[in-house]
Amino acid sequence: MGTYTRGAPTVFFLSLLWPLLAPAVTVAVDPSGGVPFMGGNYEGHPMLYFDQAEVEELQTRASGTHRELARRVREAGEAMLEHPEDYLPPWSPAEFSGRWNEVYGNNLAALSMFCLLYPHRAGALDLARDYMERMAAQPSWYIFCFYASKAQQERFLQVLGNATRLMYEASYVRGWGFQYLHNHQPTNCVALLTGSLVYMTQATQGFKERGDEVTDGDSGAGVCASGAPEHDVASDTLPRIHLEGPGRPLFVFGGKYLASAVPSPAPSTTTTTTTTTRAPAAPQHYHSSVNTPPSSSSYPPPPPPPPGYLQEAYVWTKQALSIMEKSMVLLQAVTDGSIYEGVAYGSYTTRSLFQYLHLAQRHFSIGHFHHPWLLQHFAFMYRTILPGFQRSVAIADSNYNWFYGPESQLVFLDRYVMRNGSGNWLADQIYQNRVTEGPGVRGKSQRWCTLHTEFIWYDPSLTPTPPPDVGTAQLHHFQDWGVVTYGSALTADTNHSFLSFKAGKLGGRAIFDIVHRGKYKEWIRGWRNFNAGHEHPDQNTFTFAPNGVPFITEALYGPKYTLLNNAVLFGPAPSPTCFRPWAGQVTEVCDSKWLRYKDGPAADAQAAVEAAMQRQGMVFVRGEARSAYGPELKIRSFQRNLLLLHPQLLVVVDHVQLDPGSPVRVMSAFFHNTDAPFQAVAEAVGGAHGAFIAHGRDAYKMFWMDDTGASAKALLGYWAYPRGYPFNGSNYVNVTMPLRYPHTRVAYVFYGPGVTVKSFSLQGDAERVDLRLSTAEHSYTVHLLTAPVTSRPLFAMVLRDQTKVVFEKPDGSSAAVEEEEVEEVEEYVNVVEDNLQHVLPVFQQMERHILGRALNSASFRKTAVLGRLLQFSDKKKTEEIIERMFTMSKKQAGKGGKGGKKDNMADKLTEGLPDIFAQMELSEKKKQRQRSPKRAYEDAEEGNGDSRAFIEYADNRKNRKDAFVKGRKFKEVHTAATSSSATVAGGGASGGATSYIRLFLIVNTTMFFLLLAGMLLRLPRGQRTQKCFYGLLLLDSFILLYLYTLCSRAQC
């Protein structure tokens, strides 16, 4: 017992000190993406994306590196100047809201950038002023101009404040406030954030000192913000904006479309065309055809905005950031960079989402430029483009290509994420190949809406560089989205073909698993928190474009019927359906524009891609979609197999297996083309009936046959869409074949003009089906194994003449694609709270600026900040502090003090003031809790049915993470000065108590290490003394643990 290891105490002591002495080796990663953080220091306006000092630089770029983008901006501005009557919004709110009105806000952004880049263009500013007055006269839009007289600014601020507050209130009850990853959410949250930022900055602009007078700021450039809240805001007509002197640039940040509460038809994208010829020069001076606004008595005046610009903006900003930061956490589960609503609506989402990423970093140092979803998103845009760069995959509600951009989104990705030139290259390819006439041309409301952000984000130092695999057809599987593509982003040429296939989970794998596996339980309550309304009943559907020619296409934005997709219906249906006796997929809906997804079997609808392989120039894809149909049909398997044997030759084999007692006796398959009508083939091939479309002098043909050699005639027709959809309808082929128990196989052969099919036949047994097909060049034999358990580990084997191509199964598995479980982000609540804590220091910095500027003002006592102080604090104590501040400011003024000293004095005196931001936030939370029983969780556009009929799935996890939010210091947020106010997350804890806890923690930590050092240096010799030291050391350990717990709770 008397022996011990001599070196052990020393080694133990050094091991404790080593983490403190050795510097941590970390890889430097810049989360800002190169976007500078403002730190709450604003010199005026503009300030959202750039400041006044950068205006001249932008104008220089317009004649240099950004010359091509500036030309497009100028063309947009000149077009509006030439025909203002086609672009100006009407004065009448009834006329304004009587149509789909996003065109006005979208075009205003382009006109604003035109005024900024070309301030001397005669008539441009007059048109912009007229445009803004009309927008401000609408009860459901807001506009704010920072280059106007004081009276005009105050009037515009009323409109802005009222509209932003209504947006804030709406965020608690409207779908976009709690339905995550839906296109409305980033759109509305960015509008709310934009209004909050403008409101926040306005708080500091009213105190530029000129003696005792509080006046407006005189900035060289103006900024106006416009948007549309979801609730009506009463507004009377605003006076004209007078700019002092020519050449003063005006920038209007706007164009933010928001879902209108007034039902309106969708924007048409089929009737508007653009031309490449330059418009003739506009007249030297703009003259409005309707230049007289209606009487101000026509509309009721709005109520005055609540006092306290800065505190109101703080609460609004926190709400917008809270919603979006939760979305960014959830988006980490989408590992393939996709957006479940498809490419078209994906561009709707990213148009605003990328603006949010820029604003969050610039104003609050919240960096997401290394987000895992963002790192993969380029693939979503690159792998979904058809040959020729004019169309994209049209899965879900869709246009022929993109609703917004995508050039702006691509240059954003290149500048802030990829830095390799591929984004600039793809943006150039899309622009150079833009459709100027016919299907695919951009609509009038979307043509120019992203020009301003594209100009701001474009980085000319990134030389356009194509991805390494450009020019070769590649197979890509979006595992979360459940979509496979082949042959994307090729030039339009012979044998440059495109193939896509869809078989996935409702809402995508991430959302579906979050809902069904009880993930993120602190935020998510089943399907209530998501919106799959824009999806289609389209499991096991495909498209095919041989030579880049759309042969089998999606039916675009239309009713949510299974038969309007390249899908299969079964009959007879044992229960009522949309087209009885036919039963479509369970998500089909008969009386709504939006997909059924909230309850019943629809909430569990899913399919899966079981294989996606590329071998020796051939492609094999298999999907299973039995769970997309009602259980009453008793379908054991609905398997669709795609075999691309040649770039112009596709074989599709449907395998249907029925359970005993299934009522199903017939299957009916639909195939669509939105461009050309189908015609019947005059001569059958091997007894198989067929159809074709004509493309110029070429014919693209299809034939079909089942495994008994039977081939029924098809129904050829055109399905007209009801009024209110952006497209008129779709051409279709409808092939109906009988089903046999237990299984039936039907094969469809599609080929282009470069292939001549001479014959084909089909036969099979319980395990496989054999297809023999002869063309003018080759003879193909396809062995397709359809049983779940097969004698050989193969999906299929193809014999082309003497060449064998094998598509093998992985060992011991019936599927080649493995399902990955969605993992929760660790401590996800804390992750969001950490980012939200970036907001408070910025607003505290703004508070100091306001008080510093106001101290020498005669209207000091009337400032909105002090009004809030008196409202949310001990009035007697606060009055004493204010009196001291006022007295010291007068003394400082008498001594001729400088502004810097004044700000420093404000820093010292504000230490005694209560944290009005925390008080304001607590007050708002209390109001929201009182309102919560009255909330109607209903989305105006997609709120059909009972909004409370949401499924809430059980949480089977045993150890659910606690929602406690850990505190931390603001090491990441650096502002010009620091605040001593208690943080919001601290819950208004006393600053003195926190200081005492910190002091005791330091003292006890020192005592602990002194005792430990004494033990290691063998100072205590006697046994009693050693026991005493051990007891003291143990007691101090418990004290340290207790103090650490207190400190953690107090966030010290």
Buried (B, 14 or more C-beta within 10 A) or exposed (E): EEEEEEEEBEEEBEEEEEEEEEEEEEEEEEBBBEBEBBBBBBBBBBBBBBBBEBBEEBBEBBEEBBEEBBEBBBBBBBBBBBEBEEBBBBBBBEEBBEEBBBBBBBBBBBBBBBBBBBBEBEBBBBBBBBBBBBBBBBBBBBBBBBBBBEEBBBBBBBBBBBBBBBBBBBBBBBBBBBBBBBBBBBBBBBBBBBBBBBBBBBBBBBBBBEEEEBEBBEBEBBBBBBBBBBBBBBBBBBBBBEBEEEEBBBBBBBBBBBBBBBEBEBBBBBEBEBEEEEBEEBEEEBEBEEEEBEEEEEBEEBEEBEBBBBBBBBBBBBBBBBBBBBBBBBBBBBBBBBBBBBBBBBBBBBBBBBBBBBBBBBBBBBBBBEBEBBBBBBBBBBBBBBBBBBBBBBBBBBBBBBBBBBBBBBBBBBBBBBBBBBBBBBBBBBBEBBBEEEBBBBBBBBBBBBBBBBBBBBBBEBEBBBBEEBEEBBBBBBBBBBBBBBBBBBEBEEBBBBBBBBBBBBBBBBBBBBBBBBBBBEBBBBBBBBBBBBBBBBBBBBBBBBBBBBBBBBBBBBBBBBBBBBBBBBBBBBEEBBBEBBBBBBBBBEEBBBBBBBBBBBBBBBBBBBBBBBBEEBBBBBBBBBBBBBEBBBBBBBBBBBBBBBBBBBBBBBBBBBBEEBBBBBBBBBBBBBBBEBBEBEEEBBEBBBBBBEBEEBBBBBBBBBBBEBBBEBBBBEBEBEEEBBBEBBBBBBBBBEBEEBBBBBBBBBBBBBBEBEEBBBBBEEBBBBBBBBBEEBBBBBBBBBBBEBEEBBBBBBBBEEEEBBBBBEEEEBBBBEEEEBEBBEBBBBBBBBBBBBBBBBBBBBBBBBBBBBBBBEEBBEBBBBBBBBBBBEEEEBBEBBEEBBEBBEEBBEEEBEEEEBBBBBBEBBEBBBBBBBBBBBBBEEEBEEEEEEBEBBBBBBBBBEBEEBBEBEEEEEEEBEEEBEBBEBEBBEBEBBBEBBBBBBEBBEBEEBEEBBEBBEEBBEBBBEBBEBBEEEEBEEEEEBEEBEEBBEEBEEBBEEBBEBBBBBBB
